[in-house]
């Protein structure tokens, strides 16, 4: 009887209190669910202290232990940073942080001679202050992650000065994009009439396509050095492979990722007939500066002809050396190009834009509900930016969780398909060895809890991918 009485009492509350309570309840429910999943995976890290028999041929005990300890540290960090984030968000809501920041933004505008009628100007000040607050509160966590966890496990390559300069640059570039785009979006919503959601969606579509087009050419070079891949066998083989599947390749770049981290990656970008491939220098065994550091270690430098070196030195160099051989790099690119050839990129864009249109349509339906604004402390005004924040971030939270899970499942399916495509190119064996090397280089832990993996892994676990490739090699 007590539980039902409590539920009846809740439904007798004003609508704005029910909305506010539901938002907090769902937020903490998601947090507890995520914590439950993380603890399941953490138990795997703690109890799996020896290389499982099925991994004996692909992972040595030293790498396995390093990976286990790295993932344990990351899991501890994730727990505390996640708890802080949840508490911070709850306190902001309970103590009216959003309406308070809106009033502060209004006062700043008033000092500059802009009254309440300049809502878009006040919205931009609000965004600037909100992102500044987020950057400052997140900075200690980012510093700890970079200079304690990543440093401890040999990944961090940054100095403190480089890190801070990078953080300031990122903040400035973000504001240069966020503020103009936001002002135009708010203006379109204001003047768009009954069908503003269509114009707002089209605007965000254009902006996303423009940003994807210019990112690697004009934004990414502000942070990292991009150089054309030198002429040679690797570049020729990449061009031949691209031509064999009609991939309209125009340029191949190497990005100097090693000045930040020893993690590795590769990707392609561009629209229509102007595709470019970007390889991290840490992915390339021949280019990684980290390999030069390894060979300079005392007692580690082998002879140029390789003769006369002890088996111990050869084994250590082979085990420590980072990156992939050319054949393995081609296999990784075969996988990435498989995403293009199979239409995964286009499918993801279509899904994203369908979701965006639906969200703007529902926003148009809900924006007139005054109780939504009242639930978050806005009793006398309904600023458009605040409406976007409330509806997209809080009201759509359950939908976003379900969508995220569905996209994770779809992503794993795409990854298997891209692996199968690389196999059709004759790259199964090299992709097999490349996946093992990349897992070693990035200290990925190859054992996972099934529920954690199902909910979080956008890429299939290593063993599943290797098993699929092993089967394909036997076909």
C-alpha positions in Angstrom: 0.0 0.0 0.0 2.9 2.4 0.8 4.4 2.1 -2.6 1.2 2.7 -4.4 0.4 5.6 -2.2 3.8 7.1 -3.1 3.1 6.7 -6.8 -0.3 8.3 -6.4 1.3 11.2 -4.5 3.8 11.7 -7.3 1.1 11.8 -10.0 -0.7 14.4 -7.9 2.3 16.7 -8.1 2.4 19.6 -10.5 3.5 18.6 -14.0 6.8 20.5 -13.8 7.8 18.6 -10.6 6.9 15.3 -12.2 9.1 16.1 -15.2 12.0 17.2 -13.0 11.8 14.1 -10.8 11.6 11.8 -13.9 14.7 13.4 -15.4 16.7 12.9 -12.2 15.4 9.4 -11.7 16.3 8.3 -15.3 19.7 10.0 -15.1 20.7 8.0 -11.9 19.1 4.8 -13.3 21.4 5.0 -16.3 24.4 5.8 -14.1 23.7 2.8 -11.9 23.2 0.6 -14.9 26.5 1.7 -16.4 28.2 1.2 -13.0 26.8 -2.3 -12.8 28.1 -3.1 -16.3 31.5 -1.6 -15.5 31.8 -3.6 -12.3 31.1 -6.8 -14.2 33.9 -6.0 -16.6 36.2 -4.9 -13.8 35.7 -8.3 -12.2 37.0 -9.8 -15.4 40.1 -7.6 -15.2 40.7 -8.7 -11.6 40.2 -12.4 -11.9 41.6 -13.2 -15.4 45.3 -13.1 -14.4 46.7 -15.6 -16.8 46.5 -15.8 -20.6 43.5 -18.1 -21.5 44.4 -21.2 -23.5 42.6 -19.9 -26.6 44.8 -16.8 -26.5 48.1 -18.6 -26.0 49.2 -18.4 -29.6 48.4 -14.7 -30.1 49.4 -13.0 -26.8 52.4 -13.3 -24.5 51.9 -13.2 -20.7 53.8 -9.9 -20.3 51.6 -8.0 -22.7 48.5 -9.7 -21.2 49.5 -8.4 -17.7 50.3 -4.9 -19.0 46.9 -4.8 -20.7 45.1 -6.0 -17.6 46.7 -3.4 -15.3 46.1 -0.6 -17.9 42.4 -1.5 -18.2 42.1 -1.7 -14.4 43.5 1.8 -14.0 41.2 3.1 -16.7 38.2 1.4 -15.1 39.0 3.0 -11.7 39.4 6.4 -13.3 36.1 5.9 -15.2 34.2 5.1 -12.0 35.4 8.2 -10.1 35.1 10.6 -13.1 31.6 9.2 -13.9 30.5 9.6 -10.3 31.8 13.2 -10.2 30.0 14.0 -13.4 26.7 12.5 -12.2 26.9 14.4 -8.9 27.8 17.6 -10.6 24.9 17.4 -13.0 22.5 16.6 -10.2 23.6 19.5 -8.1 23.4 21.9 -11.1 19.8 20.8 -11.6 18.8 20.8 -7.9 20.3 24.2 -7.2 19.1 25.9 -10.4 22.4 26.2 -12.1 20.9 26.5 -15.6 18.5 29.5 -14.8 21.3 31.1 -12.7 23.8 31.0 -15.6 21.1 32.4 -17.9 20.6 35.3 -15.6 24.3 35.9 -15.4 24.4 35.9 -19.2 21.7 38.5 -19.2 23.6 40.7 -16.8 26.7 40.5 -19.0 24.6 41.5 -22.0 23.1 44.3 -20.0 26.6 45.7 -19.2 27.2 45.7 -23.0 23.9 47.5 -23.7 21.9 44.5 -24.9 18.4 44.2 -23.3 16.2 41.1 -22.9 15.0 41.4 -26.5 18.5 40.3 -27.7 17.8 36.7 -26.9 20.3 35.3 -29.4 23.1 37.4 -28.0 22.3 36.3 -24.5 22.2 32.7 -25.7 25.7 33.0 -27.1 27.0 34.4 -23.9 25.3 31.5 -22.1 27.0 29.0 -24.4 30.4 30.6 -23.9 30.1 30.5 -20.1 28.7 27.0 -20.1 31.5 25.6 -22.3 34.1 27.5 -20.2 32.7 26.0 -17.0 32.7 22.5 -18.5 36.3 22.9 -19.8 37.5 24.1 -16.4 35.8 21.4 -14.3 36.9 18.7 -16.8 40.5 19.9 -16.9 41.8 18.2 -13.7 40.3 14.9 -14.9 41.9 15.3 -18.3 45.2 16.1 -16.7 45.1 13.1 -14.5 44.1 10.8 -17.3 46.9 12.1 -19.6 49.8 12.6 -17.1 49.1 9.8 -14.7 47.2 6.9 -16.3 48.4 7.3 -19.9 51.9 8.3 -18.7 52.1 5.3 -16.4 51.4 2.9 -19.2 53.7 4.4 -21.8 51.1 6.1 -24.0 51.5 9.8 -23.3 53.9 11.7 -25.4 52.8 15.2 -24.4 54.5 17.8 -22.2 52.4 19.9 -19.9 53.0 23.0 -21.9 51.9 21.3 -25.1 48.8 19.9 -23.4 47.7 23.3 -22.1 48.4 25.1 -25.4 46.4 22.4 -27.1 43.5 22.7 -24.7 43.3 26.5 -25.2 43.5 26.1 -29.0 40.7 23.5 -28.9 38.5 25.8 -26.8 39.0 28.7 -29.2 38.4 26.7 -32.3 35.3 25.2 -30.7 33.9 28.6 -29.9 34.7 29.9 -33.5 32.5 27.1 -34.8 29.8 26.7 -32.1 28.8 30.3 -31.6 28.2 31.3 -35.3 26.4 28.0 -36.0 24.3 28.3 -32.9 23.3 31.9 -33.6 22.2 31.0 -37.2 20.3 27.9 -35.9 18.4 30.0 -33.3 17.7 32.7 -35.9 16.2 30.1 -38.3 14.0 28.7 -35.5 12.8 32.2 -34.7 11.8 33.1 -38.2 11.0 29.7 -39.6 7.3 29.8 -38.8 5.3 26.5 -38.4 7.8 24.5 -40.5 10.9 25.8 -38.8 12.0 22.3 -37.9 12.5 21.5 -41.6 14.7 24.5 -42.1 16.6 23.8 -38.9 17.2 20.2 -39.9 18.4 21.3 -43.4 20.7 23.8 -41.8 22.3 21.3 -39.5 22.7 18.9 -42.4 24.6 21.5 -44.5 26.7 22.4 -41.5 27.6 18.8 -40.8 28.6 18.1 -44.4 30.7 21.3 -44.6 32.5 20.4 -41.3 33.2 16.9 -42.5 34.6 18.3 -45.8 36.8 21.0 -44.3 37.8 19.2 -41.0 40.9 17.3 -42.2 42.1 20.1 -44.5 41.6 23.2 -42.3 40.8 22.2 -38.7 42.8 19.1 -38.0 46.1 20.7 -39.3 45.7 23.3 -36.5 46.5 20.6 -34.0 48.6 18.0 -35.9 51.1 17.9 -38.7 49.9 16.2 -41.9 52.5 15.2 -44.5 52.0 13.4 -47.8 53.0 9.7 -47.7 56.4 9.6 -49.5 56.6 7.9 -52.8 57.4 4.2 -52.4 56.1 0.7 -52.4 53.5 1.3 -49.7 52.0 4.3 -51.5 51.9 2.4 -54.8 50.2 -0.6 -53.2 47.6 1.7 -51.5 46.8 3.3 -54.9 46.6 0.0 -56.6 44.2 -1.4 -54.0 42.1 1.8 -54.1 41.9 1.6 -57.9 40.9 -2.1 -57.8 37.7 -1.2 -55.9 37.1 2.2 -57.7 37.8 4.2 -54.5 38.4 7.8 -55.8 41.7 8.3 -53.9 43.4 11.7 -54.4 45.9 11.9 -51.5 47.5 9.8 -48.8 48.7 11.6 -45.6 50.7 10.6 -42.6 49.6 12.4 -39.4 52.2 12.9 -36.6 50.1 11.3 -33.9 53.1 10.2 -31.9 53.6 13.7 -30.5 50.4 13.2 -28.5 50.1 9.4 -27.9 51.4 6.1 -29.0 47.9 4.9 -29.8 47.4 4.3 -33.5 44.6 4.7 -36.1 43.7 5.2 -39.8 40.7 6.8 -41.5 39.5 8.2 -44.8 37.5 11.3 -45.5 36.0 13.4 -48.3 33.0 13.4 -50.5 32.3 12.2 -54.0 35.5 12.1 -56.2 37.9 13.6 -53.6 38.8 11.0 -51.1 41.9 11.1 -48.9 43.4 8.5 -46.6 45.1 9.4 -43.3 47.5 7.1 -41.5 48.8 7.7 -38.0 52.6 7.5 -38.0 52.2 5.1 -35.0 50.4 2.7 -37.3 53.4 2.4 -39.6 56.3 0.3 -38.4 58.7 2.1 -40.8 57.6 5.6 -39.8 56.9 5.4 -36.0 59.4 7.5 -34.2 58.7 5.4 -31.1 60.5 2.5 -32.7 63.6 4.6 -33.0 63.4 5.3 -29.3 63.2 1.5 -28.7 66.3 0.8 -30.7 68.2 3.4 -28.8 67.6 1.7 -25.5 70.8 0.3 -23.9 71.4 -3.3 -25.0 68.5 -3.2 -27.4 70.0 -2.1 -30.7 70.5 -5.0 -33.1 73.1 -5.2 -35.8 72.2 -3.8 -39.1 72.6 -7.1 -40.8 70.7 -8.9 -38.0 73.5 -11.4 -37.6 75.3 -12.0 -34.3 72.4 -10.7 -32.2 71.3 -12.8 -29.3 67.8 -14.4 -29.6 66.8 -12.4 -26.5 67.6 -9.1 -28.2 65.8 -10.1 -31.3 62.7 -11.2 -29.3 62.7 -8.0 -27.3 62.9 -5.7 -30.3 60.2 -7.7 -32.1 57.9 -7.5 -29.0 58.5 -3.8 -28.3 58.4 -2.6 -31.9 55.3 -0.7 -32.6 53.1 -0.5 -35.7 52.4 -2.8 -38.6 54.3 -4.0 -41.6 53.2 -2.7 -45.0 51.2 -5.8 -45.8 49.3 -5.4 -42.5 48.7 -1.7 -43.1 47.2 -2.6 -46.5 44.9 -5.1 -44.7 43.8 -2.5 -42.2 43.1 -0.1 -45.1 41.2 -2.9 -46.9 39.0 -3.1 -43.9 38.4 0.7 -43.8 37.8 0.8 -47.6 35.3 -2.0 -47.0 33.2 0.4 -45.0 33.1 2.7 -48.0 32.5 0.0 -50.6 29.7 -1.6 -48.6 28.0 1.8 -48.1 28.4 1.9 -44.3 29.4 5.5 -44.3 26.4 6.5 -46.3 24.1 4.4 -44.2 25.4 6.0 -41.0 24.8 9.5 -42.5 21.3 8.6 -43.5 20.5 7.1 -40.0 22.0 10.2 -38.4 19.9 12.6 -40.5 16.7 10.6 -40.0 17.3 10.8 -36.3 18.1 14.6 -36.5 14.9 15.2 -38.5 12.8 13.3 -36.0 14.4 15.1 -33.0 13.7 18.5 -34.6 10.1 17.5 -35.4 9.5 16.4 -31.8 11.2 19.6 -30.6 8.7 21.6 -32.6 5.9 19.6 -30.9 7.2 20.1 -27.4 8.7 23.6 -27.5 5.4 25.2 -26.6 4.9 23.2 -23.3 5.6 25.8 -20.6 5.8 23.1 -17.9 9.0 21.8 -19.5 10.6 25.2 -18.9 9.1 25.5 -15.5 10.5 22.1 -14.5 14.0 23.6 -14.9 13.4 27.0 -13.3 12.2 29.1 -16.2 8.8 30.3 -15.1 8.4 33.6 -16.9 10.5 33.1 -20.1 11.0 30.3 -22.6 14.4 30.9 -24.4 14.8 28.8 -27.5 18.3 27.7 -26.6 17.1 26.5 -23.2 14.3 24.6 -24.9 16.9 22.9 -27.1 19.0 22.0 -24.1 16.0 20.7 -22.1 14.4 18.7 -24.8 17.5 17.3 -26.6 19.6 16.6 -23.5 17.0 15.6 -20.9 13.6 14.8 -22.4 15.1 12.7 -25.2 17.5 10.8 -22.8 15.6 7.5 -22.8 15.3 7.6 -26.6 19.0 8.4 -26.9 20.0 5.4 -24.7 18.0 3.0 -26.9 19.3 4.6 -30.1 22.9 4.4 -28.9 22.5 0.7 -28.1 21.0 0.0 -31.5 23.8 1.8 -33.3 26.4 -0.1 -31.3 24.8 -3.4 -32.5 24.8 -2.1 -36.1 28.4 -1.0 -35.8 29.5 -4.5 -34.8 27.7 -5.9 -37.8 29.4 -3.4 -40.1 32.8 -4.3 -38.6 32.4 -8.0 -39.4 31.3 -7.1 -42.9 34.3 -4.9 -43.4 36.6 -7.7 -42.2 34.9 -10.0 -44.7 35.5 -7.4 -47.4 39.2 -7.3 -46.6 39.2 -11.1 -46.8 37.8 -10.9 -50.3 40.8 -8.7 -51.2 43.0 -11.5 -50.0 44.0 -9.7 -46.8 42.6 -12.2 -44.2 46.0 -13.4 -43.0 47.5 -9.9 -42.8 44.4 -8.4 -41.1 44.6 -11.3 -38.6 48.1 -10.4 -37.6 47.4 -6.6 -37.8 44.5 -6.9 -35.3 46.8 -8.8 -32.9 49.5 -6.1 -33.2 47.1 -3.2 -32.8 45.6 -4.9 -29.8 49.1 -5.2 -28.3 50.1 -1.7 -29.2 47.0 -0.2 -27.6 47.0 -2.6 -24.7 43.5 -3.8 -25.4 42.3 -6.5 -23.1 41.0 -9.5 -25.1 38.6 -10.9 -22.5 35.3 -9.3 -21.9 32.1 -9.7 -20.0 29.3 -10.6 -22.4 26.8 -8.0 -21.1 29.4 -5.2 -21.0 30.6 -6.1 -24.5 27.0 -6.2 -25.9 26.2 -2.8 -24.5 29.4 -0.9 -25.1 31.6 -2.5 -27.8 31.1 -0.8 -31.2 33.8 -3.2 -32.5 33.5 -6.9 -31.9 35.8 -8.4 -29.3 39.2 -9.4 -30.7 38.6 -13.2 -30.3 35.4 -13.0 -32.3 37.0 -11.1 -35.1 40.0 -13.4 -35.2 37.7 -16.5 -35.2 35.8 -15.1 -38.1 39.0 -14.4 -40.0 40.4 -17.8 -39.1 37.3 -19.4 -40.6 37.6 -17.3 -43.7 41.2 -18.3 -44.1 40.1 -21.9 -44.1 37.4 -21.4 -46.7 
